[in-house]
């Protein structure tokens, strides 16, 4: 039997994402994972507004602020799709400085961002202290299937054809990485909420 497909809106989807965190006690680490045309960061910001209104302090984190230095991630050139998938994200720093301390047994002392990719240097931010009811929302692409300790996972899936149409020209080379991600890493299987996002302004929840 096929999984049910339920059309929704961006605002309603954001409320559903927020609800998945509100159902849990204590600090929550939530990921909104999707390619750039699905605007995972914007969706995380919408969900954060809902959480804030419900009395749960949110911290929105852009995964683009957790990339490895250019000397590492661009070792094989600026447009290598395999390195884009396997080697751009600094998983160790993300886990050490954010996800582990934000966990239920963690210190609550976290960094919101780590490396400024545009300037290729570390941010100089100080540490933040999370409250016991905080919700950390990490938004970006290619984040699932890595064993990172997220409590709630949302995957915004876009088909290869839709992605080819919607990727900006300077990111067209990344399409091969997203194809590998879907067919080899199976991000939808590890997601608590699977969202069909060929038309990001008209998403649909699967299952």
C-alpha positions in Angstrom: 0.0 0.0 0.0 1.3 3.4 -1.0 2.0 6.0 1.8 -0.6 8.8 2.0 0.3 12.1 0.5 -1.1 15.1 2.3 -0.8 18.5 0.6 -0.1 21.4 2.9 1.3 24.9 3.0 4.7 26.3 4.1 3.1 27.8 7.2 1.3 24.7 8.1 4.4 22.6 7.5 6.4 24.9 9.8 3.7 24.4 12.5 3.9 20.6 12.1 7.7 20.8 12.4 7.4 22.9 15.6 4.8 20.5 17.0 7.2 17.6 16.6 9.6 19.4 18.9 6.9 20.6 21.3 5.9 16.9 21.8 9.3 16.3 23.5 10.5 17.4 26.9 13.9 18.9 27.5 16.3 20.2 24.8 15.6 19.1 21.3 18.0 18.9 18.3 16.0 19.1 15.1 17.3 19.1 11.5 15.5 20.5 8.4 17.3 18.9 5.5 16.8 19.9 1.9 18.5 21.3 -1.2 18.7 25.1 -1.6 15.5 25.5 -3.7 13.4 24.0 -0.9 14.7 26.8 1.5 15.3 24.7 4.6 16.6 27.7 6.5 13.5 29.8 5.8 11.3 26.9 6.9 13.4 26.5 10.1 12.9 30.2 10.8 9.1 29.8 10.4 9.1 26.9 12.8 11.2 28.9 15.2 8.5 31.6 15.3 5.9 29.0 16.3 8.2 27.6 19.0 8.9 31.0 20.3 5.2 31.7 20.6 4.7 28.4 22.5 7.4 29.4 25.0 10.2 27.1 23.7 13.3 29.2 23.0 14.6 28.3 19.5 18.1 28.5 18.1 18.3 28.4 14.3 21.6 27.2 12.9 22.7 27.5 9.2 24.7 24.4 8.3 26.5 26.6 5.8 28.3 28.1 8.8 29.8 24.7 9.6 31.9 24.0 6.4 35.5 22.9 6.4 38.2 25.4 5.4 38.6 25.9 1.6 42.0 24.1 1.6 40.1 21.0 2.6 36.7 21.2 0.9 38.1 22.5 -2.4 41.0 20.1 -2.6 39.6 18.6 -5.8 38.3 21.8 -7.2 35.3 24.1 -6.6 32.8 21.9 -8.5 33.5 18.4 -7.4 30.1 16.8 -6.5 31.5 13.9 -4.6 33.5 16.1 -2.3 30.5 18.4 -2.0 28.6 15.4 -0.6 31.3 13.7 1.4 33.8 16.3 2.4 32.4 19.9 2.7 30.5 19.6 6.1 32.7 19.7 9.2 30.8 17.0 11.0 33.3 16.8 13.8 33.0 20.4 14.7 29.2 20.4 14.4 28.9 17.5 16.7 31.6 18.7 19.2 30.5 22.4 19.4 26.8 22.2 19.0 25.0 18.8 18.8 26.7 17.0 21.7 26.5 19.9 24.2 22.9 20.5 23.1 21.9 17.0 23.9 20.0 15.8 27.0 23.3 15.0 28.8 25.2 17.9 27.3 26.5 21.1 29.0 24.2 23.4 27.0 27.2 25.5 26.1 27.2 25.8 22.3 28.4 27.7 19.3 25.8 28.8 16.7 28.3 29.1 13.9 31.8 27.9 13.4 33.5 28.7 10.0 32.9 31.7 7.7 33.1 30.1 4.3 33.0 33.4 2.5 36.0 34.8 4.3 37.5 31.3 5.0 38.2 32.0 8.6 36.6 31.0 12.0 33.8 33.1 13.4 34.7 34.9 16.6 31.4 34.3 18.3 31.3 33.5 22.0 29.5 30.5 23.4 25.7 30.5 24.1 24.1 28.9 27.1 21.0 26.9 26.1 18.1 26.5 28.5 16.6 23.2 29.4 13.7 23.7 27.0 15.6 25.0 24.1 15.1 23.7 20.5 18.1 23.8 18.2 17.0 23.8 14.5 19.9 23.0 12.1 18.9 23.8 8.5 20.8 23.0 5.3 21.5 20.3 2.7 22.9 16.8 2.8 22.7 16.5 6.6 21.1 13.1 7.1 22.8 9.7 6.8 25.9 10.8 8.7 25.1 9.5 12.1 24.7 13.0 13.6 22.7 13.0 16.8 19.4 14.7 15.8 16.3 14.0 17.9 13.9 15.0 15.1 14.7 14.8 11.4 12.7 16.5 8.5 13.7 15.8 4.9 12.6 18.0 2.1 12.8 15.8 -0.9 13.0 17.3 -4.4 13.1 15.0 -7.5 16.1 15.1 -9.8 14.0 16.7 -12.6 12.7 19.5 -10.3 16.1 20.1 -8.9 17.6 20.5 -12.3 14.9 23.1 -13.1 15.2 25.0 -9.9 18.9 25.0 -9.0 20.6 28.4 -9.9 23.1 28.1 -12.7 26.1 28.4 -10.4 24.9 25.4 -8.4 23.9 23.2 -11.3 27.0 21.1 -10.8 25.7 20.0 -7.3 22.8 18.0 -8.9 25.0 14.9 -9.1 25.7 15.1 -5.4 22.0 15.3 -4.6 21.3 12.3 -6.8 23.9 10.3 -5.0 22.5 11.5 -1.7 19.0 10.2 -2.4 20.0 6.9 -4.1 22.9 5.9 -1.8 22.4 7.6 1.6 18.5 7.2 1.7 17.8 10.3 3.8 14.1 9.8 3.7 14.4 6.5 5.5 15.9 8.2 8.6 13.4 11.1 8.6 10.6 11.6 11.1 8.9 13.8 8.5 9.2 13.3 4.8 8.1 16.2 2.7 7.7 16.1 -1.1 9.0 19.5 -2.3 9.1 19.6 -6.0 7.0 22.8 -5.6 8.4 24.2 -2.3 5.5 26.7 -2.1 3.1 23.8 -2.2 4.7 21.0 -0.2 3.1 17.6 0.6 3.8 15.4 3.6 4.3 11.7 2.8 3.2 9.1 5.3 
